[in-house]
């Protein structure tokens, strides 16, 4: 079509056409007062709308979809409670730096400020938990604002952008030129733009490496967001430098690699933390050094020289004094560092062999090869035995999606990714309970040939389990592994650690296999570690979602958890 072609479109039609600019294929939401938008979607036919059962799930699905595809995830909601239900999911995407565009519809502008039904100040509601909130006051501005939303979401530190438009803007008509629906950049994917390190900074890193005795690569979520994991592994192998990862960085290196020490931080492995504390040079890439990632800012240890590479300059030096801060995209930085190091001869660091020994000792003594993990007997299934079963049943390209609570720590510490990439996903930004099921469903929608397993506790699963119906209706089968200990154990353990008794943390023994059957899924209850592996193997072959209700002890703590 000629770029100068004139088009007369309703706001809803212009919105759909604007989404088509960014090759949006799937959008998650629930209808209300935005039905003109639904009508435009249906008539256009190029975008699949996934009806969810709660808007929080729509936001989590858009988040997971972005992680699975490397493209901006999109969700939408109606006025009032429809939009406010997005808040938790948008907050998670913001805290985890995931690009999402959320389209919210408020009440008609003609009655704004008159206590109209379901009217909310959405701009101020979302402003603290989004990169930007953009309002549209008339249909003619829709292409401009949508372009800004995708550009902001996918540039710099990724994050959610919320678009607010009144219901009458969907109906209003305006004249557009075809060129308004054209883009020159790559804002639909992330990162849309890459920042290069300033001259001389990479050479400074080389000089620091020459002086180091115990260097360490510290990989955060920015390595995966940048698509830099293969460069990280190649650099680590070439130089013989061990790698630790944050939970968001799991998958930056396969965790069975000889140079992979394991996850670090407050909910990381104690052995990894001990190793990281001995580093004299830490090259930290794509991490914000949050309290969880650093064990309450005790790692890296005082005295270590820190090179902090981040796409957001405000994060550099925010929590630690750094030897060198580099504002750069992770992939560009690693390529430049590799090029600089390739022209030199390097000595072998003894820490490489030490890293492999630490990881193998951990597997044998505390991990999936330990006596406890391999103990097979009737009765409640220990979570470590469940992790062993998952490790044995999942293929390298399968994806484990964790919830929040002890289940995520079991998954984060004990499940080892077998290849690079996002093979492990969790809500580490806000720690949202209920995340795993909708996130797994969205991952399967994005990658129908890849298998997704949601690992959750009974408390978290209860929060959004109604999305089982969504998975069946949308033909997006996943496996849900529920560690059912009949209580909110993390909270219970904290209560006891401060000298109290467990209070208001116990729940009924719910048979989630039966609940699954009622929602059109398959369900099986397992109370024998010997039966769990077979149940997982069978579930992974089924063409419909299967819930495995794993009866676990009421109390079982992962290693080194600081309450």
N, C-alpha and C positions, 0 to 999 in steps of 0.2 A: 504494500500500500504506500502511496505517495506521502512523505512526511508532512506535506502541506495540506493534506486532506482534512476537511472540517467535519467534526462529529458532534452530534447533539445527543447527549447521554444524561441519564439520571445519575444522581450521586452514587447509588448502589452499583450501577453499571460501570461508572468510572472507577469505583473502588475495585471491582473485580478485574477490570482491564489493567489497573495499576499493579495488582498482585501478579498478573500475568507477565508484567515487565520483568519480574524477578524469578520467573519460572517456578512459582509456587505450585506445588502439586497436591498438597494436603493441608487442610486447616481443621483445627479442633475447636468445638464449641457446642453451645446449647441455645435453642431459639427463645425469643421473647419479643421485644419490640423492634427487632432488627430484621423482620421477615422480608422486607423489600430486598435486603442484601441476599437472603436465602434464595429469593426468586431469581435474582440476577445470577447467582452462582449456578442454579439449576439450568437456566437458559444458556449460559455460556458453556457449561459442560466440561471445562478443562481442569477444574479444581475439584478434588474429592473432599467432601465435607464429612468429618467423622463426628457423629453425634456422641457426646459423652453423657454420663449420668450425673455429673457434678462439675461445675466450672473449675474447681481446683485441679481436677484431673486434666482438664484441657490445658492449663498452664504447664503442668508437669509433662504432658505429652509433647507440647511444643518444645520444651526444654530438651527432653530426651531425643526428639526428632532432630534437633539441631546437632546434638552430640553424635548421633548416628550417621548423619548425612554430610556434615560440614557446611550446611546451608542454614539460613535463618529460619527458625521455627515460627509458626504463626498460629495464634489462637484468637478467639473472639467471644464476646459475651454481651448480654442485653443490659438494660438499665438496672440501677439499684442493686439488689442482692446478686443479680447475675454477674455484674462487674466486681462487686466487693468479694465475691467468692474466688476471684482470681488472685487475690492479694497474696496468699501464702505461696502459691506457685511462682508468682512474679518475684517475690522476695527471695525465693530459693535461686532462681535464675540470676538475679542481681548479685547475690552473695557468691555464687559459683562462677560468675563471669560467662554466662551462656547467652548468645544472641537470640532474642525472641521479640517479635512484634505482636503486641496485643491490641486488638481493635475493640474498643468499648463504645457502646451506644448509650447515650444519656437521653433524658426526656426532651421533648420538643423545645426548641429555642424560643418559640412564641409564648411559652408559659413559664419560662425560666424565672426562678425566684418567687414563685407564687405558691410554694408548698405543694408543688405538683407531686402526684403519686410516683414513688420510686426515684425522686430527684436526689442526687448526691453530688457533692463537690469532688468529682473524680480526679481533677487536676491535683488538688491537695492531698487526696487519699493516696495516690500512687507516687507522688513526687519523691518521697524519701526512699522508695524501694525500686526506682527505675533510673536508668541513665538519663532519660528525658521523657517528659509528657508533652505531647503535641496536640493542640486542639484545632479542629477544622470548623470554621464558622459558615462556610458556604461550599457548594459542590464544586465550583470552579477551582478550588485550591487542593482538591484531593490528590491529583498526581504529584504535585509539588511536595505535599506533606508526607506522602507515602515514600517518596524517594529519600527525603531527609530521614525518615524513621529507619529505613533499611541501612542507610549509610552510617548513621550513628550506632545502630545495633552491632554492626559488623566491623567497625573500625576502632583502632586503639584497643583498650580493654573491652572485650565484647560484653554485651549486657542487654537487658530488655528495654524496649521503648514502647510506651503506651500511647495509642492514638484515641482521642476522645472526639466523638462527633454526635450532634443531636439527631434524633430520629428523623426529623423533617429534612435533614440534609440528604438522607438516602433517597427521598422522593423528589427533591428539587432537581430541575434540569439545568444544564449549562452547555455552552458551546466550547468544544476543545479542538485543538489541532493535533493531528496524529503524532507530531514530533514530541508532544508532551508525554507520550507513553513510550519513549525510547530512552535507554540508558547507555552510557559509554563505559561505565566501570564494572566492577565485579561485586557490587554490594549485596547480591543475593547469597554469596558464599562468604566464608570467613576463614582467615582474615582477608578483608577486601583490599587492604593496603598494608604494605610492609615497611617498617622503619629500619633503616640501616644504622649501625653504630658509627659514631663520629670517628674521624681519622685519628689514628694513634691509640685508641682505646684497646683494640684487639692485640696490638703489639705489646701493650702493657700487661695484658693477661699472659702472653707468652713469657714475658720476663718474670712474672710471679711464679709461673709453672717451673721455670728453671731453678728457682730458689726453694721450691717446696720439697718436703720429704714425705708428707702424707696427704697428697691432694685427694679431693672428693668432688664428684659431680652430684649436685642436689637438684633433682628434676621435679618441677611442679606441673600443674595443669596447663600452663602456657606452652609447654613442649608439645602436648597433644593438640591443643588448639591451633598451633602453628603448623602442625604436620611435620614436626622436626624429629620425631622419634628415631627414624632410620639414621639420620645424621648424628644424633646423640650416641647411638649404639656404635656406629662406625668410628666416631672420635674416641669413645671409651676404649674400644678394642685396639685401635691404633696406638693409643698412648698408654694403655694398661691402667686406666684410672677406674676405681670402683664407683658404683652409682647407688644412691639412695633415692627413694621417691616419696612424695607426699601421697595421701590417698587420691587426690585429684590427679596426681601424676602417675598412678598405677597404669602400666602399659607403655610408659616411655621406654622401657626395656623389658624383655620377657624375664619373668622373675625366676626362671630356671637357668638363666645365663650365669656363667661363672663370675662375672663382675657385678651381678645384682646382689646387693646386701639385704634389700627388703624395704618395707615401708618404715618411715621415720616419724617421730613426734609423740605426742601425748597418748595416742592410741596406736602407735606403731609398735614394732617388736623391741623389747628391751635390749636384745643383742645388737640390733641395728643402731639403737641410740648410743650404746656403749662404743660402738665402732665410730660413729659420726663424731662423738665427743673428742676423739683423738686426732681428728683432721687438723692440719695446720694451714691448709688452703681449701676453702669451699667455694666452688663455682656454682652458684645457685641460679637456675634458669627458669623463668616463668612461675615464680612462687611469690606469694605476698608475705611469707613468714608469719602466718597467723599463730595464735596461741596453741592450736591443735598441732600444727605442723612442726612447731619448735619445742614441744613439751613445756608450754608456758614460758617461752623465750629463754630457755636454758640451753638450747642448741641452735646454731653452732656454739661451741664452748667459747668462753671468754679467752681472748688471745689469738683465736683463729683469724686468719686474714680472709676477708669475704669479698668475692666479686659477685655483685648482684645485677643480673640481667633481667629487665622487665619491660613490657610494652607500655606500662604506665609509669611515667617518671615520678609521680607522687608516692609510689610504693618504695622507691629506692631509698634506702637509709631511714625508712620510717621507724623500724623497730631495732635495728642494729647499726652501729658505726661500721661502715664498709670501707674497705681499702680502695675499691673501685666500683662505681655505679655506671651501668651501661644501659642507656635507653635504646632498646632494639627489639625487633621481632626475633624470636628464638631461632627460627630456621636460618635467617640471614646471618645472625651472630655465629651460629655453629658452623655454617659453611665458611665464613671468613676465618674463624679460629682454626678450622681444619686446614685451610689453605696456608695460613701462616705457620702452623706447626709442621706441615709436610716438608718444608725445606730445611729442617734441622734434624740432627741426630739426638735421640733421647735415651737417657738411661732407663733401666727397668726399676720400677718402684716395687718394693716388697709387699705393699698393701694389697696388690692384686690377688696374690695367693691367699693372703689372710682373709680377704673378703669371701672367697669361695669356701674356705674352711668354716667360717662363721655361719654362712647360710646352710651348709650341709649339716653341721652340728645341730643347728636349730631344727631342721626338718626331722632329724633322727631323735632328738631329745624332747622337743616340744611341739613339733608340727605334724604333718600328715603321715610321717613314717614312725611316729612315736608309739609306745606300747598302748597308751590310752586310745589313740586314734584307731588302732588295729584291733582293739578288744571287741569281739563280737559275742554278745550274749543277749538273752531276752530281757525285756524291760525298757525303761526310758532310754532314748538315744541321746548320748552326749553330743553337744554341738560340734565338737572336734571330729566325732565320727561322721557327722553329717558333712563336714567340710571334706573329709577324706573321700566320701562317696561322690561328692560333686567334682572333686579333682579327678577322680578316676573316670567319671561318666562324660564330662564335658569335653568336646573337641577344642583344639586350639583357637578356632575362629568363633566359638560360641561366646555369648556375652552373659556375664553374671551381673544382675542389677540388684543392689542392696537397698534396704530401707534405712531407717535410723534406729539407733539403739544398739544393744549388744550384738544383734545379728550382723550389723555392718562391721563391727570390729572383728567378729569371727571371720566374715568374708574378707575384710581388708588385710588382716594379719595372716590368715591361714590359707586362703585361696590364692594360688600363684598363677598369674597369667602366663600362658605358654607361647604367646607371640606378642609383638608390639601392636599398639593401637588401643582403641577403647574397648577392651574386653572385660572391663570392670567399670561399673557406673554406680555412683552413689550421690546422695544429696548432702555433700560435705559443706556447702556454703551455710545453710541454716539448720541442717539436720532435721529435715521434715519427715515426720512419720506419715506413712501412707504413700510415699513416693514410688516405691518399687513396682507395684502392679501397673499403674498407668504408664510409667516410664518403659517398662518391658513391652507393653502392648504397642506403644508408639515406635519403639525400636524395631519390632517385627513388621509393622506397617511400612516403615522406611526401608527395611532390608528383609523382604519376605523369604529369602533363601537362607537366612541366618537364624540360628536358634537362640532364644532368650530365656533365661531362668531368673525369676524374681525370688530373692531370698529375704524373708521378712519375719518379724515376730508376730505373735497373735495380736498384740496391741496395735501395731502399725497396720496390719492387714485389715483389721476391723474398720479402719477409718475410710478406706476407699474400695472395699471389696465389691461394691456394686458394679465396678467397672469390669468385673468378670463377664457381665452381660454384653458389654461393649466388645470385648475380645471375641465372643461367640458371633455376635451379629456382624462384625466387620471381618470375620474369618482371619483373625490374627492370633493364632494359637501360641500360647506361652506355657511354661511350666512354673508353677508357684510352689515354692518350698517354704512352708510355715514352720518355724521353730516354736512350738506351742508349749510354753511353760506356765500358762495360766496366770501370768502376772506381768506387771511392768517392772522387770527386774532391775533395770538401771536405776530407776527411782527408788526402788526398795533397798538396793545396796547403798545408795547415798544416805537414805534415812538411817540405816544401821551404822554407817561410818561416822555419823555425827552424834551417835549415842542414843538414837531413838529406836522405835520399833516400826516395822512396815505398817503403813497406814494408807488406806484407800488405793492400794496398788494391786489387789487380788481380783480376779475375774472368774466367771464360770468356766467350766471345761467345755468349750464349744467344739463340736465336731465339724470342722471346716470341710471335710470331705462331703458331708451331707449338704452343707450350705452350697457347695460347688454344684452338686447334682441339681439342686433347685434352680440354679441360674444357667443351666444348660451345659455345664462343664462336666468333665470327669473328676472323680475324687477318690482318694485312697488315704486311709489312716495307717500310719506306721509306728509301731511301738517296739520295734526290734531292729537293731542296727544291721543285722544280717539281711533283712528284707529291704532296706532302704535303697541299696544300690540297684537291685532289680527293679524296684518301683520307678526310680529315676530313668533307668534305661528304657523302660516301656513308655513312660510319659513323654520322653524326648522324641519318640516316633509317632505319637498320636497327632491326628489332624485337628484336634480341638484342645482347648486349654485344659490342663490337668492340675488340680490342687493336691499336693502331697502334704497331709497334715501330720507333721512329725512330733510325736509326743516326746518331750525332753524333760530333764529334771527341772524342778522349780528354781534351782539356783546352779549356775555354772558360769564362771567368769573367765574371760580371756586373760592372757598374761599382761602384766604391767599396766593395768588400767588405773588411771588416777581419778578417783571419785571426787 
